[in-house]
């Protein structure tokens, strides 16, 4: 990508109504554009990051047997009434509207009901199970206080996976697989060392659910962490009884703020029984399908990465989710020889399969280019100028030292 062609450029100032660091840096870096409170558009740089996070999640969900689909955002009230979740007194963040004919529909906040309804058309026997179905789909939630940038929005994409099992034992086995898969996701996007499995309320479904909480001073949740056991307890279930059951010593727990980046729930048979999802087992008995729900928001994960990896100059993207691997900066491009050399190196990098953002602007100072490079936060910066000759200046975003190497040497470094 040539920077001169890139849609969405850097800004010196973020919107004055933004207080969160993730929103300020993502807007200033040209990754997102704020549309209104709690609503953000993803520009090309930002979309590249989100799609990389999505791909990591997709690979880990497929590795445990997940099949991808996509469901409708418009929701039929009749399905939700069967589980008593259409009323605003039960789910208070619904966006609802009326069609011209007067009938009412909703914009999906989650998808347990509609997917369960679909599965009833395809499951009749134990041979049809288990099923593990997931999607990346836009959700809408009428948050009273949309805040914290992309950490809490009214419109967002969620990866939600739903498990459909024959028995509680089979569901619990998959639940543990999903837990490990989530930890692999956060490890791959760079948050593994500071993300912990956290016990939380299972609400009406089970005694516990599990959250994946990333330590962060901007986190809205308070957790009590045992670093030794790599476990934590959410404040909502922080009682002596729970600690005793989990064999956690209160004196050894650390109270910390954290961002919830994912959660998994055992749903039991609530939705299957309400919506008629049954199967016939090997003995010919009619059984309720046992369900689970597993959610993670790619944009929320992206914002958490920004809150975690930054300095006073801008973002420091982990290589796995960076929009590009290399930021090639051409200096003195009004010199034809330097310009030709810069484009030659650009083509070599592309030919080697390297993702490159090339700052090809000839009318911008070196200082401004370097400031933009630091703000955008791509892992490697390569500089081509009259001083580098046939070589390039290489500097990692999180280091201060620049090294002069050949393109071939650089390709060995990043491989």
KEFITOR-744612 format. One record per residue (C-alpha): residue number from 0; z, y, x. Coordinates in Angstrom, 1 decimal. Example, Ala and Ser with C-alpha at 12.3 -4.5 7.8 and 13.67 -1.06 7.14 Angstrom:
2
REC   voza       up    north     east
REC      0      7.8     -4.5     12.3
REC      1      7.1     -1.1     13.7
***
This chain:
415
REC   voza       up    north     east
REC      0      0.0      0.0      0.0
REC      1     -0.9      3.5      1.3
REC      2      1.8      5.9      0.6
REC      3     -0.7      8.6     -0.3
REC      4     -1.8      6.3     -3.2
REC      5      1.7      5.3     -4.3
REC      6      2.7      6.3     -7.8
REC      7      6.2      7.6     -7.6
REC      8      7.3      9.7     -4.6
REC      9     10.6     10.5     -3.0
REC     10     12.7     13.4     -4.4
REC     11     15.1     15.7     -2.6
REC     12     17.4     15.8     -5.5
REC     13     18.5     13.4     -8.2
REC     14     19.0     14.4    -11.9
REC     15     22.1     16.5    -12.2
REC     16     23.4     14.3    -15.0
REC     17     23.5     11.2    -12.8
REC     18     26.9     10.4    -11.2
REC     19     26.3      6.8    -10.0
REC     20     25.1      6.2     -6.5
REC     21     22.6      3.5     -7.5
REC     22     20.8      5.8     -9.9
REC     23     20.7      8.7     -7.5
REC     24     19.2      6.7     -4.7
REC     25     16.8      4.7     -6.9
REC     26     15.5      7.9     -8.6
REC     27     15.3      9.9     -5.3
REC     28     13.6      7.0     -3.6
REC     29     10.9      6.7     -6.3
REC     30     12.0      3.3     -7.6
REC     31     12.9      4.3    -11.1
REC     32     12.5      7.3    -13.5
REC     33     15.2      8.2    -16.0
REC     34     13.8      8.4    -19.5
REC     35     17.1      9.1    -21.4
REC     36     20.7      8.1    -21.2
REC     37     20.8      4.4    -20.5
REC     38     17.1      4.0    -20.3
REC     39     15.0      3.8    -17.1
REC     40     11.4      3.2    -16.3
REC     41     10.5      1.1    -13.3
REC     42      8.0      2.6    -11.0
REC     43      5.9      0.4     -8.6
REC     44      8.5      0.3     -5.8
REC     45     11.3     -0.5     -8.2
REC     46      9.2     -3.1    -10.0
REC     47      8.5     -4.9     -6.7
REC     48     12.2     -5.2     -6.1
REC     49     13.0     -6.5     -9.6
REC     50     10.2     -9.0     -9.5
REC     51     11.5    -10.4     -6.2
REC     52     14.9    -10.8     -7.7
REC     53     13.4    -12.4    -10.7
REC     54     11.4    -14.9     -8.5
REC     55     14.6    -15.9     -6.7
REC     56     16.3    -16.5    -10.0
REC     57     13.3    -18.4    -11.4
REC     58     13.2    -20.7     -8.4
REC     59     16.8    -21.6     -8.7
REC     60     16.6    -22.1    -12.5
REC     61     13.6    -24.4    -12.1
REC     62     15.4    -26.3     -9.3
REC     63     18.0    -27.4    -11.9
REC     64     15.4    -28.4    -14.5
REC     65     14.9    -25.1    -16.3
REC     66     11.6    -24.4    -18.2
REC     67     10.5    -20.8    -18.6
REC     68      9.4    -19.4    -21.9
REC     69      9.7    -16.0    -23.6
REC     70     11.1    -15.2    -27.1
REC     71     10.5    -12.3    -29.5
REC     72     12.5     -9.1    -29.2
REC     73     12.3     -8.5    -33.0
REC     74     15.0    -10.4    -34.8
REC     75     15.1    -12.0    -38.3
REC     76     18.5    -11.1    -39.9
REC     77     18.5    -14.4    -41.8
REC     78     18.9    -16.5    -38.6
REC     79     21.8    -14.4    -37.4
REC     80     23.5    -14.4    -40.8
REC     81     23.8    -18.2    -40.5
REC     82     26.2    -17.7    -37.5
REC     83     27.9    -14.6    -39.0
REC     84     26.6    -12.4    -36.1
REC     85     24.4    -10.0    -38.0
REC     86     27.2     -7.7    -39.1
REC     87     28.1     -4.7    -37.0
REC     88     31.7     -5.7    -37.3
REC     89     30.9     -8.8    -35.2
REC     90     28.3     -7.4    -32.8
REC     91     28.8     -3.7    -32.7
REC     92     25.8     -2.9    -30.4
REC     93     22.9     -3.9    -32.6
REC     94     19.8     -1.7    -32.8
REC     95     18.5     -2.2    -36.4
REC     96     15.6     -0.7    -38.3
REC     97     13.8     -1.0    -41.6
REC     98     10.2     -2.0    -42.0
REC     99      7.9     -0.1    -44.4
REC    100      8.5     -2.7    -47.1
REC    101     12.2     -2.1    -46.9
REC    102     13.3     -5.3    -45.1
REC    103     15.6     -5.0    -42.1
REC    104     15.1     -6.3    -38.6
REC    105     17.0     -6.1    -35.3
REC    106     16.2     -5.7    -31.6
REC    107     17.6     -8.6    -29.7
REC    108     20.9     -8.3    -27.9
REC    109     20.9    -12.0    -26.9
REC    110     19.0    -15.1    -28.0
REC    111     21.3    -18.0    -28.8
REC    112     20.3    -18.0    -32.5
REC    113     16.5    -17.6    -32.3
REC    114     16.1    -20.2    -29.5
REC    115     18.4    -22.7    -31.3
REC    116     16.2    -22.2    -34.4
REC    117     13.1    -23.0    -32.4
REC    118     14.6    -26.0    -30.8
REC    119     15.3    -27.5    -34.2
REC    120     11.5    -28.0    -34.6
REC    121     11.3    -30.1    -31.5
REC    122     14.5    -32.1    -31.2
REC    123     15.3    -35.1    -33.4
REC    124     16.2    -37.9    -31.0
REC    125     18.4    -38.4    -27.9
REC    126     15.1    -38.9    -26.1
REC    127     14.2    -35.2    -26.7
REC    128     17.3    -34.1    -24.7
REC    129     18.5    -32.6    -22.5
REC    130     16.6    -29.3    -22.5
REC    131     17.1    -26.3    -20.3
REC    132     15.2    -23.3    -21.4
REC    133     15.2    -19.8    -19.8
REC    134     13.4    -16.5    -20.1
REC    135     13.2    -13.0    -18.6
REC    136     13.3    -10.8    -21.7
REC    137     14.2     -7.3    -22.7
REC    138     17.5     -6.9    -24.5
REC    139     18.7     -3.8    -26.4
REC    140     22.3     -2.9    -26.8
REC    141     23.6      0.3    -28.3
REC    142     26.2      1.0    -25.7
REC    143     28.4      3.9    -26.8
REC    144     28.7      5.1    -23.2
REC    145     25.7      4.2    -21.1
REC    146     26.8      5.0    -17.6
REC    147     26.9      3.8    -14.0
REC    148     23.2      4.1    -13.7
REC    149     21.4      0.7    -13.9
REC    150     24.8     -1.1    -14.1
REC    151     25.1     -0.3    -17.8
REC    152     22.0      0.5    -19.8
REC    153     20.8      0.3    -23.4
REC    154     17.6     -1.4    -22.6
REC    155     17.4     -4.1    -19.8
REC    156     15.8     -7.3    -18.8
REC    157     18.0    -10.4    -18.8
REC    158     17.5    -13.8    -17.5
REC    159     19.1    -16.0    -20.1
REC    160     19.1    -19.7    -19.9
REC    161     20.3    -22.0    -22.7
REC    162     21.2    -25.6    -22.2
REC    163     20.9    -28.3    -24.9
REC    164     22.8    -31.5    -24.2
REC    165     23.7    -34.8    -25.9
REC    166     27.3    -34.9    -24.9
REC    167     30.1    -32.6    -23.7
REC    168     30.1    -34.6    -20.4
REC    169     26.4    -34.1    -19.9
REC    170     26.8    -30.4    -20.6
REC    171     29.7    -30.0    -18.2
REC    172     27.6    -31.7    -15.5
REC    173     24.8    -29.2    -16.0
REC    174     27.3    -26.3    -16.2
REC    175     28.5    -27.1    -12.6
REC    176     24.9    -27.3    -11.4
REC    177     24.2    -23.9    -13.0
REC    178     27.3    -22.5    -11.3
REC    179     26.1    -23.6     -7.9
REC    180     22.6    -22.3     -8.7
REC    181     24.0    -18.9     -9.5
REC    182     25.9    -18.8     -6.2
REC    183     22.6    -19.6     -4.4
REC    184     20.9    -16.7     -6.2
REC    185     23.5    -14.2     -5.1
REC    186     23.4    -15.6     -1.6
REC    187     19.6    -15.2     -1.4
REC    188     19.6    -11.6     -2.7
REC    189     22.3    -10.6     -0.1
REC    190     25.4    -10.5     -2.2
REC    191     26.8    -14.0     -1.3
REC    192     29.6    -13.0      0.9
REC    193     31.2    -10.6     -1.6
REC    194     30.4    -12.4     -4.9
REC    195     33.0    -14.8     -6.3
REC    196     33.3    -17.2     -9.2
REC    197     35.8    -15.6    -11.6
REC    198     37.6    -17.2    -14.5
REC    199     37.4    -15.3    -17.7
REC    200     38.0    -15.8    -21.4
REC    201     35.7    -18.4    -23.0
REC    202     36.3    -16.5    -26.3
REC    203     35.7    -18.8    -29.3
REC    204     33.8    -21.4    -27.4
REC    205     36.0    -22.8    -24.6
REC    206     39.2    -22.0    -22.7
REC    207     37.3    -20.4    -19.9
REC    208     33.9    -18.9    -19.1
REC    209     32.9    -18.0    -15.6
REC    210     31.7    -14.7    -14.3
REC    211     30.1    -13.9    -11.0
REC    212     31.8    -10.8     -9.7
REC    213     30.6     -8.8     -6.7
REC    214     33.3     -6.7     -5.0
REC    215     32.5     -3.0     -5.4
REC    216     34.6      0.2     -5.7
REC    217     32.3      1.2     -8.6
REC    218     33.0     -2.0    -10.5
REC    219     34.3     -1.7    -14.1
REC    220     36.2     -4.9    -13.9
REC    221     39.5     -5.7    -12.2
REC    222     39.8     -9.2    -10.8
REC    223     42.6    -10.9     -8.8
REC    224     41.0    -12.6     -5.9
REC    225     42.0    -15.6     -3.7
REC    226     39.7    -15.3     -0.6
REC    227     41.1    -18.5      0.7
REC    228     40.0    -20.5     -2.4
REC    229     37.0    -18.4     -3.0
REC    230     38.1    -17.9     -6.7
REC    231     39.2    -15.0     -8.8
REC    232     40.7    -14.4    -12.2
REC    233     39.6    -11.6    -14.5
REC    234     42.4     -9.2    -15.6
REC    235     41.8    -10.3    -19.3
REC    236     43.2    -13.8    -18.5
REC    237     45.6    -12.9    -15.7
REC    238     48.7    -14.6    -16.9
REC    239     51.3    -16.8    -15.2
REC    240     50.1    -19.8    -17.3
REC    241     46.5    -19.4    -16.2
REC    242     47.5    -19.0    -12.5
REC    243     49.6    -22.1    -12.7
REC    244     46.8    -24.1    -14.3
REC    245     44.4    -22.9    -11.5
REC    246     47.0    -23.5     -8.8
REC    247     46.8    -19.8     -7.7
REC    248     49.8    -18.1     -6.2
REC    249     50.2    -14.5     -7.5
REC    250     51.6    -13.3     -4.2
REC    251     48.4    -14.3     -2.4
REC    252     46.0    -12.6     -4.9
REC    253     44.3     -9.3     -4.1
REC    254     43.6     -6.9     -6.9
REC    255     40.1     -5.5     -6.5
REC    256     37.3     -3.8     -8.5
REC    257     34.2     -5.7     -9.1
REC    258     30.8     -5.6    -10.8
REC    259     29.9     -8.6    -13.1
REC    260     26.5     -9.7    -12.0
REC    261     26.3    -12.9    -14.0
REC    262     28.1    -15.1    -16.4
REC    263     28.0    -18.6    -17.8
REC    264     29.5    -19.9    -21.1
REC    265     30.1    -23.3    -22.7
REC    266     29.0    -22.8    -26.3
REC    267     30.0    -26.2    -27.8
REC    268     28.3    -26.9    -31.1
REC    269     28.8    -23.6    -32.9
REC    270     25.2    -22.6    -33.0
REC    271     23.7    -26.1    -33.3
REC    272     25.8    -26.8    -36.4
REC    273     25.2    -23.5    -38.0
REC    274     21.4    -23.7    -37.5
REC    275     21.0    -27.4    -38.1
REC    276     20.3    -28.6    -34.6
REC    277     21.1    -32.3    -34.6
REC    278     19.8    -35.4    -33.0
REC    279     20.1    -39.2    -33.5
REC    280     21.8    -41.0    -30.7
REC    281     21.1    -44.5    -29.4
REC    282     23.3    -46.1    -32.1
REC    283     21.5    -44.2    -34.9
REC    284     24.3    -41.8    -35.4
REC    285     23.7    -38.1    -36.2
REC    286     25.1    -35.8    -33.5
REC    287     25.4    -32.1    -32.9
REC    288     23.6    -30.8    -29.8
REC    289     26.1    -29.3    -27.2
REC    290     25.0    -25.9    -25.9
REC    291     25.6    -23.5    -23.0
REC    292     24.5    -20.0    -22.1
REC    293     23.8    -18.6    -18.6
REC    294     23.0    -14.9    -18.1
REC    295     22.1    -12.6    -15.2
REC    296     20.4     -9.2    -15.2
REC    297     17.9     -8.6    -12.4
REC    298     18.1     -4.8    -12.6
REC    299     21.9     -4.9    -12.6
REC    300     21.7     -7.1     -9.5
REC    301     19.3     -4.6     -8.0
REC    302     21.8     -1.7     -8.7
REC    303     24.6     -3.8     -7.2
REC    304     22.6     -4.3     -4.1
REC    305     22.1     -0.6     -3.8
REC    306     25.8      0.1     -4.3
REC    307     26.5     -2.4     -1.6
REC    308     23.9     -1.7      1.0
REC    309     23.3      2.0      1.7
REC    310     24.3      4.7      4.2
REC    311     24.3      8.5      4.0
REC    312     20.5      8.5      4.5
REC    313     19.5      6.1      1.8
REC    314     19.2      2.4      0.8
REC    315     19.3     -0.6      3.2
REC    316     17.4     -3.4      1.3
REC    317     18.0     -7.0      2.3
REC    318     14.7     -8.5      3.5
REC    319     14.7    -10.9      0.5
REC    320     14.4     -8.2     -2.1
REC    321     12.9     -5.2     -0.3
REC    322      9.8     -3.8     -1.9
REC    323      8.0     -4.2      1.4
REC    324      9.0     -5.8      4.7
REC    325      7.5     -3.1      6.9
REC    326      7.3      0.7      6.6
REC    327      4.4      1.8      8.9
REC    328      4.7      5.4      9.8
REC    329      1.7      7.2     11.3
REC    330      2.5     10.4     13.3
REC    331     -0.2     12.9     14.3
REC    332     -2.8     11.4     12.0
REC    333     -4.9     14.6     12.3
REC    334     -5.9     13.1     15.7
REC    335     -8.8     10.8     14.9
REC    336     -7.9      8.3     17.7
REC    337     -4.3      8.0     16.4
REC    338     -5.5      7.6     12.8
REC    339     -8.0      4.9     13.8
REC    340     -5.3      3.0     15.7
REC    341     -2.8      3.3     12.8
REC    342     -5.3      1.9     10.3
REC    343     -6.2     -0.8     12.8
REC    344     -2.5     -1.9     13.0
REC    345     -2.2     -1.7      9.3
REC    346     -5.1     -4.1      8.8
REC    347     -3.6     -6.5     11.4
REC    348     -0.3     -6.6      9.6
REC    349     -2.0     -7.2      6.3
REC    350     -4.2     -9.9      7.8
REC    351     -1.0    -11.6      9.1
REC    352      0.4    -11.6      5.5
REC    353      3.0     -8.9      6.1
REC    354      3.9     -6.7      3.1
REC    355      3.3     -3.1      4.4
REC    356      3.9      0.4      3.0
REC    357      1.8      2.7      5.2
REC    358      2.7      6.3      5.3
REC    359     -0.8      7.7      5.9
REC    360      0.0     11.3      5.1
REC    361     -1.5     13.7      7.6
REC    362      0.0     16.9      6.3
REC    363      3.7     15.9      6.5
REC    364      6.1     16.3      9.4
REC    365      7.6     13.5     11.4
REC    366     11.1     14.5     10.2
REC    367     10.1     14.3      6.6
REC    368      8.4     10.9      7.0
REC    369     11.4      9.5      8.8
REC    370     13.7     10.9      6.1
REC    371     11.6      9.3      3.4
REC    372     11.6      6.0      5.3
REC    373     15.4      6.0      5.5
REC    374     15.7      6.9      1.9
REC    375     13.4      4.1      0.7
REC    376     15.2      1.6      3.0
REC    377     12.5     -0.9      3.9
REC    378     13.9     -3.3      6.6
REC    379     11.5     -2.5      9.5
REC    380     10.0      0.8     10.4
REC    381      7.0      0.8     12.7
REC    382      5.8      4.1     14.2
REC    383      2.3      4.7     15.5
REC    384      1.7      7.9     17.5
REC    385     -0.1      9.3     20.5
REC    386      2.9      8.2     22.6
REC    387      2.9      4.5     21.5
REC    388     -0.7      3.8     22.5
REC    389     -1.8      0.3     21.6
REC    390      1.9     -0.6     20.8
REC    391      4.3      0.4     18.0
REC    392      7.8      1.7     17.9
REC    393     10.0     -0.7     16.0
REC    394     13.3      0.1     14.5
REC    395     15.4     -1.9     12.0
REC    396     16.7      0.2      9.1
REC    397     20.3     -0.8      9.8
REC    398     20.1     -0.2     13.5
REC    399     19.7      2.9     15.7
REC    400     17.7      1.6     18.6
REC    401     13.9      1.8     18.6
REC    402     11.9     -0.6     20.8
REC    403      8.3     -0.3     21.9
REC    404      6.4     -3.6     21.5
REC    405      2.9     -4.9     20.8
REC    406      1.9     -5.9     17.3
REC    407      1.8     -9.5     18.4
REC    408      5.4     -9.3     19.7
REC    409      6.5     -7.6     16.5
REC    410      4.9    -10.4     14.4
REC    411      6.9    -12.9     16.4
REC    412     10.1    -10.9     15.8
REC    413      9.7    -10.9     12.0
REC    414      8.6    -14.5     11.8
***
